[in-house]
Amino acid sequence: MKYRLPANIASAQDLKDLILEVREYAGWYEHESIKKRMDVEHMSEQPTLSPSTIELIHEWSASKSISVQSLDNLIKALQEYVDTAPTITLTLAAPPTGTVKANLVNWCRENIAPNILVTFKFNATLLGGMVVRYGSRVFDWSFRRQLLDSRQQFPEILRRV
């Protein structure tokens, strides 16, 4: 898929939610297309879509007209994206704010892979920093890990204070 996802679509779950919205829209569109061909005047209300879904559908249909087939192709492309994109998990000491989340997602997409999906977790016992999981590799840059690694030096530091 050539389309670059916005930073607010960070994880596989976010992308699956987006796919559900596109499927709902595709179902509505197909139903309305049938009504139009049959000259039925009553139109159903379009489903409410998130700004990300609206942007995605507009971007997808920029070079071609919207049709049932093009929406099905979009759903297939999104599903393939979920199935093949690399995934990284970031565990923070607190839930990230929207800005922090967007900055971390943008950084990962610029420096690791443009199609990477980022899952966020939080664990207050980290005290600060983060733990990064990518495949079977774990990188622990938490404050807790630093304290545990320096536990022999900790009493000496406290005596100097």
C-alpha positions as CSV (number, residue, x, y, z in Angstrom):
1,M,0.0,0.0,0.0
2,K,1.5,3.3,-1.1
3,Y,-0.6,5.4,1.3
4,R,1.2,6.5,4.4
5,L,-1.0,6.1,7.5
6,P,-1.5,9.1,9.7
7,A,0.3,9.0,13.1
8,N,-3.0,8.5,15.0
9,I,-3.3,5.1,13.2
10,A,-0.4,3.6,15.2
11,S,-1.2,0.0,16.1
12,A,-2.6,-3.0,14.4
13,Q,-5.8,-2.5,16.4
14,D,-6.1,1.1,15.2
15,L,-5.8,-0.2,11.6
16,K,-8.4,-3.0,12.2
17,D,-10.8,-0.3,13.6
18,L,-10.2,1.7,10.4
19,I,-10.9,-1.4,8.3
20,L,-14.2,-1.9,10.1
21,E,-15.2,1.7,9.3
22,V,-14.3,1.3,5.6
23,R,-16.2,-2.0,5.5
24,E,-19.2,-0.3,7.0
25,Y,-19.0,2.5,4.5
26,A,-18.5,0.0,1.6
27,G,-21.6,-1.9,2.7
28,W,-23.6,1.4,2.8
29,Y,-22.2,2.5,-0.5
30,E,-23.1,-0.8,-2.2
31,H,-26.6,-0.7,-0.8
32,E,-27.1,2.9,-2.0
33,S,-25.7,2.0,-5.4
34,I,-28.3,-0.7,-5.8
35,K,-31.0,1.7,-4.7
36,K,-29.9,4.2,-7.3
37,R,-30.0,1.6,-10.1
38,M,-33.5,0.6,-9.1
39,D,-34.6,4.3,-8.9
40,V,-35.4,4.1,-5.2
41,E,-35.6,7.7,-3.9
42,H,-35.2,7.0,-0.2
43,M,-31.5,7.3,0.7
44,S,-30.1,6.0,3.9
45,E,-27.9,8.2,6.0
46,Q,-24.2,7.7,5.5
47,P,-22.4,6.0,8.4
48,T,-20.4,8.3,10.7
49,L,-16.8,8.0,9.8
50,S,-13.7,9.2,11.7
51,P,-11.6,11.9,10.2
52,S,-8.9,9.3,9.5
53,T,-11.3,7.1,7.6
54,I,-12.6,10.0,5.5
55,E,-9.0,11.1,4.7
56,L,-8.1,7.6,3.7
57,I,-11.1,7.1,1.4
58,H,-10.5,10.5,-0.2
59,E,-6.8,9.7,-0.7
60,W,-7.6,6.3,-2.1
61,S,-10.2,7.6,-4.5
62,A,-8.1,10.6,-5.7
63,S,-6.9,8.7,-8.8
64,K,-10.0,6.7,-9.4
65,S,-13.7,7.0,-8.8
66,I,-15.2,5.3,-5.7
67,S,-16.9,2.1,-6.6
68,V,-17.8,-1.1,-4.7
69,Q,-14.7,-2.8,-6.3
70,S,-12.3,0.1,-5.4
71,L,-13.6,0.0,-1.8
72,D,-13.1,-3.8,-1.7
73,N,-9.5,-3.3,-3.0
74,L,-8.9,-0.7,-0.3
75,I,-10.1,-3.2,2.4
76,K,-7.8,-5.9,0.9
77,A,-4.8,-3.5,0.8
78,L,-5.4,-2.5,4.5
79,Q,-5.7,-6.1,5.6
80,E,-2.5,-6.9,3.8
81,Y,-0.9,-3.9,5.5
82,V,-2.0,-5.4,8.9
83,D,-0.7,-8.8,8.0
84,T,2.7,-7.8,6.7
85,A,3.7,-4.6,8.5
86,P,6.5,-4.9,11.1
87,T,5.3,-4.2,14.7
88,I,7.0,-2.7,17.6
89,T,5.8,-2.4,21.2
90,L,6.7,0.5,23.4
91,T,6.1,0.2,27.1
92,L,6.1,3.5,29.0
93,A,5.8,4.3,32.7
94,A,2.5,6.1,32.1
95,P,0.0,6.3,29.2
96,P,1.4,8.5,26.5
97,T,-0.3,11.8,25.6
98,G,-1.5,12.2,22.1
99,T,1.4,14.4,21.2
100,V,4.0,11.9,22.7
101,K,2.3,9.0,20.9
102,A,2.3,10.9,17.6
103,N,5.9,11.9,18.0
104,L,7.0,8.3,18.8
105,V,5.0,6.9,15.9
106,N,6.5,9.5,13.5
107,W,10.0,8.8,14.7
108,C,9.6,5.0,14.3
109,R,8.1,5.4,10.8
110,E,11.0,7.8,9.7
111,N,13.8,5.8,11.3
112,I,12.8,2.2,11.4
113,A,10.2,1.5,8.7
114,P,7.6,3.7,7.0
115,N,4.9,1.0,7.4
116,I,5.7,0.0,11.0
117,L,2.8,-0.4,13.5
118,V,3.5,0.8,17.0
119,T,1.6,-0.6,20.0
120,F,1.7,1.3,23.3
121,K,1.6,-0.2,26.8
122,F,2.3,1.2,30.2
123,N,3.7,-0.2,33.3
124,A,4.1,2.2,36.3
125,T,6.9,0.0,37.8
126,L,9.3,1.2,35.1
127,L,9.4,4.6,37.0
128,G,10.5,6.3,33.7
129,G,12.1,5.6,30.4
130,M,10.8,2.8,28.2
131,V,11.0,-0.8,27.2
132,V,11.0,-1.6,23.5
133,R,10.0,-5.0,22.0
134,Y,10.6,-5.8,18.4
135,G,10.1,-9.4,17.5
136,S,12.0,-11.5,20.0
137,R,14.4,-8.6,21.0
138,V,13.8,-6.5,24.1
139,F,15.6,-3.3,24.9
140,D,15.1,-2.0,28.4
141,W,15.9,1.7,28.9
142,S,13.8,2.1,32.0
143,F,14.8,4.0,35.1
144,R,14.0,0.9,37.1
145,R,16.5,-1.1,35.1
146,Q,19.2,1.6,35.7
147,L,18.5,1.5,39.4
148,L,18.7,-2.3,39.6
149,D,21.9,-2.3,37.5
150,S,23.5,0.2,40.0
151,R,22.2,-1.3,43.2
152,Q,25.8,-1.8,44.6
153,Q,26.5,1.9,44.0
154,F,23.2,3.1,45.4
155,P,24.2,3.0,49.2
156,E,27.5,4.8,48.4
157,I,25.6,7.5,46.5
158,L,23.1,8.0,49.4
159,R,26.0,8.3,51.9
160,R,27.4,11.2,49.9
161,V,24.1,13.1,49.8
